[in-house]
C-alpha cells in the first residue's frame, strides 16, 4: 500500500520544486516506439524514482547516477541516430539502451528534478574534456551534470565517462564553457544567467517540447 501511495504521488501530483512524470503516458509511448522489452527498463526507472523519494539529496544523486551507469551503454550520435549531434529524451535513451554524454546528462537531470531537487541546484554543463592522458593538450566537447548545494558552491559532477560522482575541483580534466537548466544559461563560471536557455539552445528547447509529449510535466 505504501508503494502504491508513493506511485500516485510521483505520477499525478505537481509540486513546486518537482518535475512530475505521467508514467502512464511514458510507458505507453515506450511500448509503441521500442516494444515491451524496453517497457520493463522504463518501469525499473519508475521504481527507482518512487523508492528514492524520501532519500537525502546526496543519496538521490548517487542512486540516479548509478542507475544510468548500470542501464545505459555509451554510443555516439552517428552510431545511434546517424547524426553528428542529437540530444535524446529519456524515453529515447532508455528505449535504445544507449546514449552519448548529452543523453546521460539529460536523463539524470530530469530524474533528479522528478525527485524534487530544485532546478537552481542542477545545471547541464558543456565542457572541454582533456583526453589522451594528464599531459595531453587534446580536448573534446563533452557534457556533464552539475549539482550545486548552493548557487556559488563547487558542484558535484555526474559524468558518463566515469561512474564516481566527484567535486569539480577533482575533475581537472574538465574545463567549463557554459551551463544551463530550464531557467537560465550561464557563461563559463558566471553567477548570473546571461540568456534564456530555450531561446539560445534549440536542441534544449526541442528536448523540453518532446518530453512534454512523453509525459514530463514541465
C-alpha positions in Angstrom: 0.0 0.0 0.0 2.8 2.4 0.9 4.4 1.8 -2.5 1.1 2.4 -4.3 0.6 5.7 -2.5 4.1 6.8 -3.4 3.4 5.8 -7.0 0.3 8.0 -7.1 2.4 10.9 -5.8 5.0 10.5 -8.5 2.6 10.1 -11.4 -0.2 12.6 -10.6 0.7 15.5 -8.3 2.5 18.6 -9.2 5.0 20.0 -6.6 6.6 23.5 -6.7 10.1 22.0 -6.9 9.4 18.7 -8.5 9.1 17.8 -12.2 6.3 15.2 -12.3 6.2 12.4 -14.9 3.0 10.9 -16.1 4.2 7.3 -16.3 1.0 6.0 -18.0 1.9 8.2 -21.0 5.6 7.4 -20.8 5.1 3.7 -20.7 2.5 3.7 -23.4 4.9 5.6 -25.7 7.8 3.4 -24.8 5.8 0.3 -25.8 4.8 1.9 -29.1 8.3 3.0 -30.1 10.6 0.4 -28.6 8.4 -2.6 -27.6 7.6 -4.5 -24.3 11.2 -5.4 -23.5 12.1 -1.8 -23.1 9.0 -1.1 -21.1 10.5 -3.3 -18.4 13.5 -0.9 -18.2 11.2 2.1 -18.1 9.4 0.5 -15.2 12.7 0.0 -13.4 13.3 3.7 -13.8 9.9 4.5 -12.4 10.5 2.1 -9.4 13.9 3.7 -8.7 12.2 7.2 -8.6 9.4 6.0 -6.4 11.7 4.3 -3.9 14.1 7.3 -3.8 11.6 10.0 -2.9 12.5 10.2 0.8 16.2 9.9 0.4 18.5 12.8 1.0 19.7 14.9 -2.0 23.1 13.4 -1.8 21.7 9.9 -1.8 19.4 10.7 -4.7 22.5 12.0 -6.7 24.3 8.7 -6.2 21.2 6.5 -6.8 20.4 8.2 -10.1 24.0 8.3 -11.3 24.3 4.5 -10.5 21.0 3.7 -12.3 22.2 5.1 -15.6 25.7 3.7 -15.2 24.1 0.3 -14.9 21.3 0.6 -17.5 23.0 2.5 -20.4 26.0 2.0 -22.6 27.8 4.7 -24.5 27.2 5.1 -28.2 27.9 8.1 -30.4 25.1 10.0 -32.2 26.4 8.8 -35.5 26.1 5.2 -34.4 22.6 5.7 -32.8 20.9 8.4 -34.9 23.1 8.9 -38.0 23.5 12.5 -37.0 26.6 14.4 -35.8 24.7 15.9 -32.8 21.4 14.6 -31.5 20.0 15.2 -28.0 17.8 12.3 -27.0 14.9 12.4 -24.4 15.0 9.9 -21.5 12.4 7.8 -23.4 14.6 7.5 -26.4 17.7 6.9 -24.3 16.1 4.2 -22.2 14.4 2.8 -25.3 17.7 2.4 -27.1 19.6 1.4 -24.0 22.5 3.6 -25.4 23.4 7.3 -25.4 26.2 9.8 -25.5 27.2 12.3 -22.9 24.3 14.7 -23.5 21.8 11.9 -23.3 23.2 10.7 -19.9 23.2 14.3 -18.6 19.6 15.0 -19.7 18.3 11.7 -18.3 19.9 12.4 -14.9 18.8 16.0 -14.8 15.1 15.0 -15.5 15.4 12.2 -12.9 16.7 14.4 -10.2 14.1 17.1 -11.0 11.4 14.4 -10.7 12.9 13.5 -7.3 12.3 17.1 -6.1 15.8 18.6 -6.4 15.2 22.2 -7.3 16.2 23.5 -10.7 18.5 26.1 -9.2 20.8 23.2 -7.9 21.2 21.5 -11.2 22.9 22.5 -14.4 23.9 20.7 -17.6 27.5 21.8 -18.2 29.1 21.9 -21.6 32.9 21.4 -21.1 36.1 20.7 -22.9 37.3 17.3 -21.7 41.0 16.5 -21.7 41.8 13.2 -23.5 45.0 11.3 -24.0 46.4 11.5 -20.5 47.3 14.1 -17.9 50.0 15.8 -20.1 47.9 15.9 -23.3 46.6 19.2 -24.6 44.0 17.4 -26.8 40.3 18.1 -25.8 36.9 17.1 -27.0 33.4 18.6 -26.5 31.6 16.9 -23.6 28.6 17.4 -21.3 28.1 16.6 -17.7 25.5 17.3 -15.0 26.5 19.5 -12.1 24.7 19.5 -8.7 25.2 22.7 -6.6 24.3 22.7 -2.9 24.1 26.5 -3.1 24.4 28.7 -6.2 28.0 29.6 -5.6 29.1 26.2 -4.3 31.6 23.9 -6.0 29.4 21.4 -7.9 29.4 17.7 -7.8 29.9 16.3 -11.3 27.8 13.4 -12.7 29.5 12.1 -15.8 29.2 9.4 -18.4 32.9 9.0 -18.6 33.4 7.8 -15.0 31.0 6.2 -12.5 32.2 8.2 -9.5 30.5 11.4 -8.5 33.3 13.8 -7.7 33.6 17.5 -6.8 34.5 19.8 -9.7 37.9 20.5 -8.1 38.9 16.8 -8.6 37.9 16.9 -12.3 40.8 18.9 -13.5 40.3 17.2 -16.9 37.2 19.2 -17.5 37.1 22.9 -18.5 33.6 24.5 -18.3 32.4 26.5 -21.3 28.8 27.2 -20.4 25.9 25.7 -18.4 22.2 25.8 -18.4 19.0 24.4 -16.9 15.3 25.1 -17.6 15.6 28.6 -16.1 18.9 30.1 -17.3 22.1 29.9 -19.2 25.5 30.8 -17.7 28.7 31.6 -19.5 31.8 29.8 -18.1 31.7 30.3 -14.3 29.4 33.4 -14.3 26.9 33.7 -11.4 24.2 35.5 -13.3 22.2 34.0 -16.2 23.1 35.6 -19.5 20.2 34.3 -21.7 17.0 32.4 -21.9 18.2 28.8 -22.5 15.3 27.7 -24.7 15.8 30.8 -26.9 19.5 30.2 -27.3 19.7 26.4 -27.4 17.3 24.9 -30.0 18.2 21.3 -29.0 17.3 22.0 -25.4 14.1 23.6 -26.5 13.3 20.5 -28.6 14.0 18.3 -25.6 11.6 20.2 -23.4 8.9 20.1 -26.1 9.3 16.5 -26.9 9.4 15.3 -23.3 6.1 17.1 -22.7 4.6 14.8 -25.3 6.2 11.8 -23.5 4.7 12.6 -20.1 7.2 15.0 -18.4 5.1 17.9 -16.9 7.3 20.9 -17.2 
